[in-house]
Amino acid sequence: MEPLKILVVDDEAPLREILQRSLAKMGGFSVEVAINGQEAIEKVEKDIFDLILTDLMMPEMDGMEFLKMIKATRPEIPVIMMTAYGSIDTAVEAMKIGASDYITKPVDLKDLLLRITKVHQESRLLRDNRLLGMELRKKFEFSNIIGKSRKMQEVFSLIEKVAPSNSTVIIYGSSGTGKELVAKAIHYNSPRADRPFIPFNCSAIPETLVESELFGHTRGAFTGAVQAKRGLFEEAHESTLFLDEISTILPSVQVKLLRVLQEKEVAKVGSTERTKIDVRMIAATNEDLETNMKDGRFRDDLFYRLHVFPIFLPDLKERREDIPLLAYHFLDLYSKEARKEVKGISKEAMNLLLEYHWPGNVRELENTIERAVIMAEEEFLTPQDLPGDLAEGFSFLIRRGVKGHKSLDEIKAEYITQILKQTNGNKNMAAEILKVNPRTLYRFEKKGASGDSA
């Protein structure tokens, strides 16, 4: 790693020289110096520094004015102030403006090294967190939810409209349609994006524990409650709580959930004390809540509280034009993960993907492509790389020859022969059209010469 680059700003030449020499020797840092704030600003404009160490009392431009200018133009650079004992109050004021730390003169070099290390580590952590936040926002931007179909474009428009608000959202969709991905897109494009997204699957734990998970409990509230616990609503304060499979919660929990939405406060199990919360709630279900409400399985007052802004996600079979986009997205993802150079999907394999009914929706398509990449031996995915349910879809080829009762191998052989004829026997060109390795065609001709079927 490159050494930490530090800029020392002080109008006293002896101190500048001592700090430059000592920091380079004791800390292994790369140190530059400036005699005043103006010279320091010129250096910062031309070079990149990891940290600035500046005196507070300097002629022309004092350390406070210099700090304000640095924080206005390069707020990411941490600044440590050096001050005399009599100016500690001013140094504290500097920290309110943006200084990371201060040290008194005469400077204790060992103490200074510790402070530099601490401030740099804190600065790096903040930077990493900002980068992580940017990556999360990019990952969950609504434009990154893949789909060009009209139905998905309508979903994108709804996400864009509701994300900046605090409105409660409920997402309807079959299993595997991407309900949590949509919830994350809403959160990471909202004013709450800097806070963690809190997901909870209401059907993933025993019904009797859902209440404790959501609202928390006091010590001794029930058997096994050996200590108090914060609930997810408190954890999600000033953030977003995503409740998946909300249709599965018990009526007793539905009552408490309604109270939270109405009164914006929560009480732990075993306590009457209420805590104010600021939580944006997004719910999701693969059931028809309105039907459940009419059947008496879901409270009507809670239904209307949740049904402020509904979003309906289509099944994959309802947006088949998105299948190639999704398939190639997952192909790129899992080819890199498996470190395999799978360049594409053969026409036959893509036809199978397009014809399949996808009961597991996008999640099933993702799993299918991941498996196919693992199975692939050619540069392009073939029907043989797909799982059995899809391979049976080769019926579209069989139907072409069903009148003549041709076998699958016979249909394949006829198709390969036709392509070879069209390319005048050019196996490289034919292989490109068929999306197979040219060696496959040499093996095909060899089998044909020996009387075997392809």
C-alpha positions in Angstrom: 0.0 0.0 0.0 1.1 3.6 -0.7 2.1 5.5 2.4 -0.4 7.9 3.9 0.0 11.4 2.4 -0.2 14.2 4.9 -0.2 18.0 4.5 1.3 19.9 7.4 0.3 23.6 7.6 2.1 25.9 10.1 3.7 29.3 9.9 6.6 28.2 12.2 9.4 26.8 10.1 11.1 24.8 13.0 7.8 23.0 13.8 7.1 22.3 10.1 10.5 20.7 9.7 10.2 18.6 12.9 6.8 17.3 12.0 7.8 16.5 8.4 10.9 14.6 9.4 9.3 12.8 12.4 6.1 11.8 10.7 8.1 10.4 7.8 10.5 8.5 10.0 8.2 7.3 12.8 5.0 6.7 10.8 6.3 6.0 7.3 4.1 8.8 6.0 4.6 10.9 2.9 4.6 14.5 4.2 4.3 17.9 2.4 4.3 21.3 4.1 2.7 24.7 3.6 3.6 27.9 5.4 0.0 29.3 5.5 -3.6 28.5 4.6 -3.4 30.0 1.1 -0.5 27.9 0.1 -2.2 24.8 1.6 -5.3 25.4 -0.5 -3.2 25.7 -3.7 -1.5 22.3 -2.8 -4.9 20.7 -2.1 -6.2 21.8 -5.5 -3.2 20.2 -7.3 -2.7 17.0 -5.3 -4.6 14.4 -3.2 -4.0 14.2 0.5 -5.2 11.6 3.0 -5.1 14.0 6.0 -4.3 17.6 6.8 -2.6 18.7 10.1 -2.9 22.4 10.5 -2.1 25.1 13.1 -5.1 27.0 14.4 -3.4 30.4 14.9 -1.7 31.6 11.6 -1.4 35.1 10.1 -3.4 36.2 7.0 -5.7 33.1 6.9 -6.1 31.4 10.3 -6.8 27.7 10.8 -10.5 28.2 11.3 -11.0 30.0 8.0 -8.8 27.4 6.3 -10.9 24.6 7.8 -14.1 26.1 6.4 -12.7 26.4 2.9 -11.4 22.8 3.0 -14.7 21.5 4.2 -16.5 23.5 1.5 -14.4 22.1 -1.3 -12.9 18.8 -0.1 -15.1 17.6 2.8 -13.7 14.1 2.6 -10.2 15.0 3.8 -9.9 14.7 7.6 -8.3 17.6 9.4 -6.5 17.6 12.7 -6.1 21.0 14.4 -3.0 22.0 16.4 -3.6 24.6 19.1 -2.1 26.1 22.2 -3.6 25.4 25.6 -5.3 28.8 25.7 -7.3 28.1 22.5 -8.9 24.8 23.3 -12.4 26.3 23.2 -11.7 27.4 19.7 -10.4 24.0 18.8 -13.7 22.5 20.1 -15.5 24.9 17.9 -13.4 23.8 15.0 -14.6 20.2 15.5 -18.2 21.4 15.3 -17.4 22.9 11.9 -15.8 19.7 10.7 -12.3 19.1 12.2 -11.8 15.4 13.0 -9.6 16.0 16.1 -7.3 18.4 17.8 -4.0 18.2 19.6 -2.3 20.8 21.9 1.1 22.3 21.6 3.8 21.4 22.3 3.0 18.3 20.2 3.6 14.9 21.6 4.7 12.9 18.6 3.5 9.5 19.9 0.1 11.0 20.7 0.0 12.6 17.3 0.7 9.3 15.5 -2.1 7.6 17.5 -4.5 10.4 16.5 -3.5 10.3 12.9 -4.0 6.5 12.7 -7.4 6.8 14.5 -8.7 9.6 12.3 -7.5 8.0 9.1 -9.2 4.7 10.0 -12.5 6.5 10.9 -12.3 8.4 7.6 -11.7 5.3 5.6 -14.6 3.5 7.3 -16.9 6.5 6.5 -15.7 6.4 2.9 -16.3 2.7 2.6 -19.8 3.0 4.1 -20.6 5.8 1.5 -19.3 3.6 -1.3 -21.3 0.6 0.0 -24.4 2.8 0.1 -23.8 4.0 -3.4 -23.4 0.4 -4.6 -26.6 -0.6 -2.8 -28.5 2.2 -4.4 -27.1 1.3 -7.8 -27.9 -2.4 -7.3 -31.5 -1.6 -6.3 -32.3 1.2 -8.7 -35.7 0.6 -10.2 -34.1 0.8 -13.6 -32.0 -2.3 -12.8 -35.1 -4.4 -12.3 -34.9 -6.1 -15.7 -37.9 -5.8 -18.1 -38.9 -4.0 -21.2 -42.4 -5.3 -21.3 -45.3 -2.9 -21.0 -46.3 -4.5 -17.6 -42.9 -4.0 -16.1 -42.6 -0.5 -17.4 -45.8 0.3 -15.5 -44.2 -1.2 -12.4 -41.1 1.0 -12.9 -43.3 4.0 -13.2 -45.1 3.2 -9.9 -41.8 2.6 -8.0 -40.5 6.0 -9.3 -43.7 7.8 -8.1 -44.0 6.2 -4.7 -40.4 5.9 -3.6 -39.9 9.6 -2.5 -43.0 9.4 -0.3 -43.7 7.8 3.1 -46.8 6.0 1.9 -47.4 2.4 2.9 -47.0 0.1 -0.1 -48.3 -3.4 -0.7 -46.8 -5.6 -3.4 -48.9 -8.4 -4.9 -47.2 -11.2 -6.9 -46.7 -14.9 -7.2 -43.7 -16.6 -5.6 -40.5 -15.7 -7.4 -41.7 -12.6 -9.2 -39.3 -10.3 -7.3 -41.4 -8.7 -4.6 -38.5 -8.1 -2.2 -36.4 -6.6 -5.1 -39.2 -4.1 -5.7 -39.4 -3.3 -2.0 -35.6 -2.7 -1.9 -35.8 -0.5 -5.0 -38.4 1.7 -3.3 -36.3 1.9 -0.1 -33.0 2.7 -1.8 -34.7 5.4 -3.9 -36.3 7.0 -0.9 -35.1 9.6 1.7 -34.5 6.7 4.0 -31.9 5.1 1.8 -29.1 5.8 4.3 -30.7 3.6 6.9 -30.7 -0.2 6.7 -33.6 -2.0 4.9 -35.2 -4.4 7.4 -36.9 -7.5 5.8 -39.0 -10.1 7.6 -40.8 -13.1 6.2 -44.0 -13.6 8.3 -44.3 -17.2 7.3 -40.6 -18.2 8.0 -41.0 -18.6 11.8 -43.7 -20.1 14.1 -46.8 -18.0 14.2 -46.5 -17.6 18.0 -43.1 -15.9 17.7 -44.1 -13.4 15.0 -45.5 -10.9 17.6 -42.3 -11.0 19.6 -40.1 -10.5 16.5 -42.1 -7.5 15.3 -42.8 -5.7 18.5 -40.1 -7.0 20.9 -40.7 -8.4 24.4 -39.8 -7.7 28.0 -37.8 -10.1 30.2 -40.1 -12.8 31.5 -42.9 -11.9 29.1 -43.2 -15.6 28.3 -41.4 -18.9 28.8 -37.9 -18.6 27.4 -37.9 -14.7 27.4 -34.7 -14.6 29.6 -33.9 -11.0 28.5 -35.6 -8.1 26.9 -35.6 -7.8 23.1 -36.1 -4.9 20.7 -38.6 -5.7 18.0 -38.1 -5.1 14.2 -40.3 -2.0 14.3 -37.9 -0.4 16.7 -34.9 -1.6 14.6 -36.5 0.0 11.5 -36.9 3.4 13.2 -36.4 6.1 10.5 -36.1 3.3 7.9 -38.2 0.8 6.0 -39.7 -2.5 7.3 -40.6 -5.0 4.7 -43.2 -7.7 5.8 -43.3 -10.5 3.2 -46.2 -13.0 3.2 -48.2 -10.7 5.4 -51.4 -12.8 4.7 -50.0 -15.5 7.1 -50.1 -13.4 10.4 -52.5 -14.3 13.1 -55.6 -12.1 13.8 -54.2 -11.2 17.2 -51.0 -9.8 15.5 -53.1 -8.1 12.9 -54.8 -6.0 15.6 -51.4 -4.8 16.9 -50.1 -4.2 13.4 -53.1 -2.0 12.8 -52.4 0.0 15.9 -48.8 0.6 14.9 -49.9 1.9 11.5 -52.5 4.2 13.1 -50.7 5.5 16.1 -47.0 5.3 15.0 -46.1 3.7 18.3 -45.2 0.2 19.5 -45.5 -1.7 22.8 -43.4 -4.7 23.6 -45.0 -8.0 24.5 -45.4 -8.0 28.3 -45.4 -4.2 28.6 -47.9 -1.4 28.4 -45.2 1.2 27.8 -45.4 2.6 24.3 -42.5 3.8 22.1 -42.9 6.3 19.3 -41.5 5.1 15.9 -41.0 6.5 12.5 -41.2 3.5 10.1 -42.2 3.2 6.5 -43.9 -0.2 6.0 -43.9 -2.2 2.7 -45.9 -5.4 2.7 -46.1 -8.2 0.2 -48.2 -11.3 -0.4 -48.8 -14.0 -3.0 -52.4 -14.2 -2.0 -55.5 -12.1 -2.8 -55.9 -10.1 0.4 -59.3 -8.7 -0.7 -60.6 -12.3 -1.0 -59.1 -13.2 2.4 -60.8 -10.1 3.9 -64.2 -11.1 2.5 -63.7 -14.6 3.8 -62.9 -13.3 7.3 -59.3 -14.3 7.3 -57.9 -10.8 7.1 -59.1 -7.7 9.0 -60.8 -5.2 6.7 -59.5 -2.2 8.7 -55.9 -3.5 8.3 -56.5 -4.3 4.6 -57.4 -0.7 3.9 -54.5 0.6 6.0 -52.1 -1.5 3.9 -53.8 -0.9 0.6 -52.7 2.7 0.2 -50.4 2.1 -2.8 -50.7 -1.4 -4.3 -48.2 -2.7 -6.9 -49.0 -5.8 -8.9 -46.1 -7.9 -10.3 -46.9 -10.0 -13.4 -45.9 -13.7 -13.7 -43.0 -14.3 -16.0 -45.4 -16.1 -18.4 -47.2 -12.8 -18.8 -44.1 -11.0 -20.0 -42.3 -13.5 -22.2 -40.6 -10.7 -24.1 -38.5 -10.2 -20.9 -37.2 -13.8 -20.8 -34.2 -13.2 -23.2 -33.2 -10.1 -21.2 -33.4 -11.9 -17.9 -31.7 -15.1 -19.3 -28.7 -13.2 -20.6 -28.4 -11.1 -17.4 -28.2 -14.3 -15.4 -25.9 -15.9 -17.9 -23.4 -13.1 -17.6 -23.7 -13.2 -13.8 -23.2 -16.9 -13.4 -20.6 -17.3 -16.1 -18.4 -14.8 -14.2 -19.1 -16.6 -10.9 -18.2 -20.0 -12.4 -15.3 -18.5 -14.4 -16.5 -20.0 -17.6 -16.7 -18.4 -21.0 -20.3 -19.1 -22.0 -20.9 -16.6 -24.7 -24.6 -17.1 -25.3 -27.7 -19.2 -25.6 -28.5 -21.4 -28.7 -31.6 -20.7 -30.6 -33.0 -24.1 -29.6 -32.4 -23.5 -25.9 -33.9 -20.0 -26.1 -37.0 -21.4 -27.7 -37.3 -23.8 -24.8 -37.0 -21.0 -22.3 -39.6 -19.0 -24.2 -42.1 -21.9 -24.4 -41.8 -23.0 -20.8 -44.6 -21.9 -18.4 -42.3 -20.9 -15.5 -44.3 -21.7 -12.4 -41.4 -20.5 -10.2 -41.2 -17.2 -12.2 -37.9 -15.2 -12.3 -36.4 -17.1 -9.5 -36.9 -20.4 -11.3 -35.4 -18.9 -14.5 -32.3 -17.7 -12.5 -31.8 -21.2 -11.0 -32.2 -22.7 -14.4 -29.5 -20.5 -16.0 -27.2 -21.1 -13.0 -27.5 -24.8 -13.5 -27.1 -24.6 -17.2 -23.9 -22.7 -16.9 -22.5 -25.4 -14.6 -23.5 -28.1 -17.1 -22.3 -26.3 -20.2 -19.5 -27.8 -22.2 -19.9 -25.6 -25.3 -19.6 -21.8 -25.8 -23.4 -21.6 -26.0 -26.0 -23.1 -23.8 -27.8 -25.9 -25.5 -31.1 -27.8 -24.7 -28.9 -30.6 -23.1 -27.7 -28.1 -20.5 -31.3 -27.3 -19.3 -33.1 -29.3 -16.6 -35.5 -32.1 -17.5 -38.7 -30.1 -17.3 -37.4 -27.8 -20.0 -35.7 -30.5 -22.1 -39.1 -32.1 -22.4 -40.1 -28.9 -24.2 -38.2 -30.2 -27.2 -41.8 -31.2 -28.2 -41.9 -28.1 -30.4 -39.3 -29.9 -32.6 -41.1 -33.2 -32.4 -44.4 -31.5 -33.4 -42.8 -30.4 -36.6 -42.3 -34.0 -37.7 -45.2 -35.7 -35.8 -47.1 -36.5 -39.1 -44.1 -38.6 -40.2 -43.6 -40.0 -36.8 -40.0 -38.9 -36.8 -37.8 -39.3 -33.7 -36.1 -36.4 -32.1 -32.7 -37.5 -33.3 -34.0 -37.7 -36.9 -35.4 -34.2 -36.7 -32.0 -32.9 -35.3 -30.1 -34.7 -38.0 -32.3 -33.3 -40.8 -31.8 -29.8 -39.4 -28.0 -30.1 -39.2 -27.9 -31.5 -42.7 -30.0 -28.6 -44.0 -27.7 -26.1 -42.4 -24.6 -27.8 -43.8 -26.1 -27.8 -47.3 -26.9 -24.1 -47.0 -23.3 -23.3 -46.0 -21.9 -25.6 -48.8 -20.3 -27.8 -46.2 -18.5 -25.0 -44.4 -18.5 -26.5 -40.9 -17.2 -23.3 -39.2 -20.0 -21.3 -40.7 -22.6 -24.0 -39.9 -21.3 -24.2 -36.3 -21.7 -20.5 -35.9 -25.4 -20.7 -37.1 -26.1 -23.8 -34.9 -24.2 -22.3 -31.9 -22.1 -25.5 -31.4 -18.4 -26.3 -31.6 -17.3 -27.3 -35.1 -16.0 -30.6 -33.6 -19.7 -31.5 -33.1 -20.3 -31.3 -36.8 -17.3 -33.5 -37.6 -18.6 -36.1 -35.1 -22.0 -35.8 -36.8 -20.6 -36.5 -40.3 -18.5 -39.4 -38.9 -21.6 -41.0 -37.4 -23.6 -40.5 -40.6 -20.8 -42.2 -42.6 -21.0 -45.2 -40.3 -24.7 -45.4 -40.5 -25.5 -44.1 -37.0 -28.1 -41.5 -36.3 -27.1 -38.0 -35.1 
